[in-house]
């Protein structure tokens, strides 16, 4: 939801990487690029719910571990 309006387009959405994260793979959380410029006062809110079959494992609930070079 952006500025009290539902977002229906998938433009700007990149799904989360589901393979082992490396320095060259995408983000394990996924990303979304807003289609309108923010003026610092607009609110972007997102919600999600896990699928029931995924609730029996940590990977199903949280996905793969984020890459870190440490």
ChimeraX attribute file (.defattr): number of C-alpha atoms within 10 A of each C-alpha:
attribute: neighborCount
match mode: 1-to-1
recipient: residues
	/A:1	12
	/A:2	15
	/A:3	12
	/A:4	10
	/A:5	8
	/A:6	11
	/A:7	14
	/A:8	7
	/A:9	8
	/A:10	9
	/A:11	11
	/A:12	11
	/A:13	12
	/A:14	14
	/A:15	13
	/A:16	14
	/A:17	16
	/A:18	16
	/A:19	12
	/A:20	12
	/A:21	16
	/A:22	14
	/A:23	10
	/A:24	7
	/A:25	12
	/A:26	18
	/A:27	17
	/A:28	20
	/A:29	15
	/A:30	12
	/A:31	13
	/A:32	11
	/A:33	11
	/A:34	13
	/A:35	11
	/A:36	7
	/A:37	8
	/A:38	12
	/A:39	7
	/A:40	6
	/A:41	7
	/A:42	11
	/A:43	12
	/A:44	14
	/A:45	10
	/A:46	9
	/A:47	5
	/A:48	5
	/A:49	6
	/A:50	10
	/A:51	9
	/A:52	9
	/A:53	9
	/A:54	13
	/A:55	12
	/A:56	9
	/A:57	10
	/A:58	10
	/A:59	12
	/A:60	14
	/A:61	15
	/A:62	13
	/A:63	17
	/A:64	17
	/A:65	14
	/A:66	14
	/A:67	15
	/A:68	8
	/A:69	5
	/A:70	3
